[in-house]
């Protein structure tokens, strides 16, 4: 019996083709702590992936900021469907490299960090159409911080041909794999008011999120893989879901969060519940029967 095929290689795609109408100026060029959002996001993905591209409309190819990077041009309209928005960028990426999976992120995620990208890659399910975080605000999928698999391309085209341009609806309807929410993925900036509300000083990412210290306890397979029963972790993670994503990457845990339960201060808790400094967290794997 032959071995299973290897997952497709992953390339990065930073969506920067929007018109930024609500912001009133180009979101990709917004400078937070002296670096444009596009430059920061491209650098972040380049730490994890060998190839990263910026997604542009055809009219943006010569823009000085975007022209500094390798580009993928939005897919043109096809059949009777009018194609625009993030799906145009994703389909443009599949047209450029149909044999690759694409780790797609929007350029307007100012809190996006290494833990979120590493957690997405660690939690990837290549047999699903996509792997995506859920939103910390409404529990729905976050399609613009997700890994889209090659076999999603034809299904996406059918989705668009049916008059649908919403990538979130596509993920909900087609069996995507979902990871617990991370606030760093769920915070985006679309308006001047949202920009002004970002943490100060510098309006920038993880460095301005307050760090807290938690005591973590592990059982069974998690204890074996962490090689410890208990540890203290100081981190900017603010929910059990964010925290598990971080320690899963650190220790190489093989269990995904949906196979576990979590307890905070001796009470079962939701993966999205806010954590407080000094909390005691236990990640509980399934109990083996016999």
N, C-alpha and C positions, 0 to 999 in steps of 0.2 A: 504494500500500500504506500503510495507516494506521500511525501510530506506536503503540508499545506503551503500554498503560495505565500511569499513574503508580502507584508503590507506595502502599498505604494510609497515611494519616497514623498516627503513633505516639503513643499516650498511655502514661503511666506508671501502674503498679499496685504498691503496697507491700503485701505479704501480712502482715496483722497480726491474723488471725482465729483463730489457734491458741490452745489452752488452756494451753500452757506447763507441762504436768504434770511433765515431767522437771526443769525449772528450779525449780518450786515457787513462782514468781511471774511476773508478766506480762513476757515478754521485750521487748515493744514499749516498756515503761516503764523498762527498765534504763537507768540513767544512766552513761555512760562519758565522762569529762572534762566533766561538767556538762550533758550533753545526752542526752535519751532517744534510744534507737535509732530509734524511729519518727520523731522530729523530724529527726534527722540524715539518715536515708535519704530522707525526703520532700524535704529541702532539696537533697540531692545530685541527685536525679532532676529537680528543678525547674530546675536549671542547664542541663539538656539538652533538656527537653521542655516544651511549652506547657501541657499539662494532666497533672496527677498526682493519683491517687486512692489512698485507703487502703482495703484490702479488709477487711471486717468480717463477723462473724456478725450476724444480726438482733438478737440480744440485746446486742450491743456498741455499737449506734448512739449511745446516750446517754452512753457512757463519756467522761469529760471530756477525756482525751487524744485519743481518736479523733474526737470531735465537733468538734475545731478544724479538721478537714480535710474536703475533698470526699470522699464515701464511695461505694464500690460494695459492695452487700450480696451475700453468697454466694448462688449459685443454689440453689433448693430442690431436694429430691429429685424425680426424675421416673421414670416407669414403676415397675419393681420395684427399681430401684437406690437404695441408700442413699448419699447424696452428702455428703461431708465432705472436709476437708483442702484442699490447694492447688488441686486441680481445681475444687472448688466456687467458689473465688475467681476462677479464670480464666474459668470459664463465666459467673459473675456479671458479669464485665467485658464479655464478648462480648454478653451480654443487654443491658447498658446502652449499649454502642456497638458494634454488630455490624460497622460499616464501618471500624473502626479496628484496627490492629495494637496489641498490648499489650506493652510492655517490663515484664516482671514480675520483681520482686526480693523476696526474703524480708527481713523486718525484723531477722533475726538474723545479719547478715553484717557484723561490726564492722570488717573491713578493707576493705570495698568502697570504691572510690575513683573519681575522675574518669576515670582511664585505662581502667578496666574498662567504664564506661558508654560512653565515647567509642569504645572498641574494638568494643563490641557493635554500636553504631549504624553504625560504618564497615564492619563485616563482615557486615551484614545481607544475607540472600538472601530477597527477598520472594516468590520462586517456591517456596520450601520451606515446610513447615508451620511451621517455627520456626528460629531461629538461636540456638545456645546454646554456651557454653563447655564444654569437657570438664573433668573433675575432675583436680586436680593429684595426687590420691591414688590413684585407681583407673582413670582414663582414661574413665570413663563420663560421660554428659552431665549438666550441671548445669541442671535445668529451672527452677530458681528464681532464675536470673539469665539470662534469655532473652527474645527477642522472639518472640511468638506471632502468627502471621498470621491474618487473618480467616477464610480457608478452612479453618483448623484446627478451628473451632468445631463444625461438624457431625461431623467425625471424632472429636473429643473426646467428644461425646455418645454416639456409637456405642461408643467405648472404655469409657465408664462403663456403658452399658446391657449390655455384655458382662461386667460384674462386675469391671472393672479401675479402680482409683483411683490407680494409680502413674503420675505424669506422665513419669518417666524411661523407663519401658517404652514409653509412647506415642511419645516422641521416637525411641527405638531402632527401633521398628517402622514408622515412617511417614516415613522419609527426611528427617529434620531436617538442617540444615546445622550443622556443628560447628567451633568455633574452638579454637585451642590454649589449654591451661589457664593460668589466672592464680591465684596463691595467694590474692589478695585476694577472689576469688570462692569459693574452695573452703573457706575457714575460716568455720565457723559456730559458734554457741554454743547448746547445748541443755541443759547441766547446770551446776550451781555450780562443778564442777571445771574445766570448759572455760572458764568465765568467769574463774576465778582464774588460769588458765594464759595469758591474753592478755598481750602485751608490756606492761611497765611502763616509765615511769610513766604513770598515767592510763588504762591499759587501753584505749588507743584506736588509731586506724587508721594511715594511711600515715605520719604524722609520726613514729611510733615504729619504723618498719621501717628498718633500717640502710641508708643509701645506699652504693652502690658505683660506681666509675668504670670504664667499659669503653671500649675502642677498637673502633669499628665500621667495617667496610669494605664498600663497595657496588660492584657491577658492573652493566654493561649498563643496562637500563631503570631499575633502582633508583638508579644513579648519576645518570642524567638527571633523575629526579624529585626526588632529594635535592639536586641541584646541588652535589654534592661527592663526592669519592672516599672520604674517610675523615673521621671525626669522633670526638670523645670525648664520652661521655654519662655524666652522674652521675644515678643513678636508684635507686629502691627495687625495681625489677624484679629478680627472682631467678632467672629461667629465660629461655632464648632466646625462648620463646613470649610471655612477658610483655613482654620487651624489644621484640620485633618489633611487637606490638600498639601499644606506645607510640610508636615511631618511625614506624609506618605512619600513625597519626593526625597526627603532627607534619608529615610530609612529603607526605601525600596519596598514599602508594603505592597503586597499583591492583591489585597482585598479592596474593592471599591467601597465608597461610603454607603451605597445603598444596600450593602450586605451587613452593615453594622447598626448598632444602636449607640447613642451617646448619652451619658449622664453628666450633669453639671451639679456639683455640690450635693451628690447623693440623690438627685432627682432626674428622671428621664427628661430629656430636653429635645427641642426641635433643632435641626441643623442650622436654621437661620436665626436662632435666638441670640441676642447680644450678650457678649461676655464682659465680665468686669475683672479688673486687676485682682489677682490673688485667687481666682476661681480654681477649683479642683475638677478636672475633666477626666472621664473614663471612656475610652472607646471600647465597645463590647462586641466581639465577634460572635458568630453563631456558635451555639453549643453543639458539639458532636454527640450524636446519639449512638446507642449500641445495643 
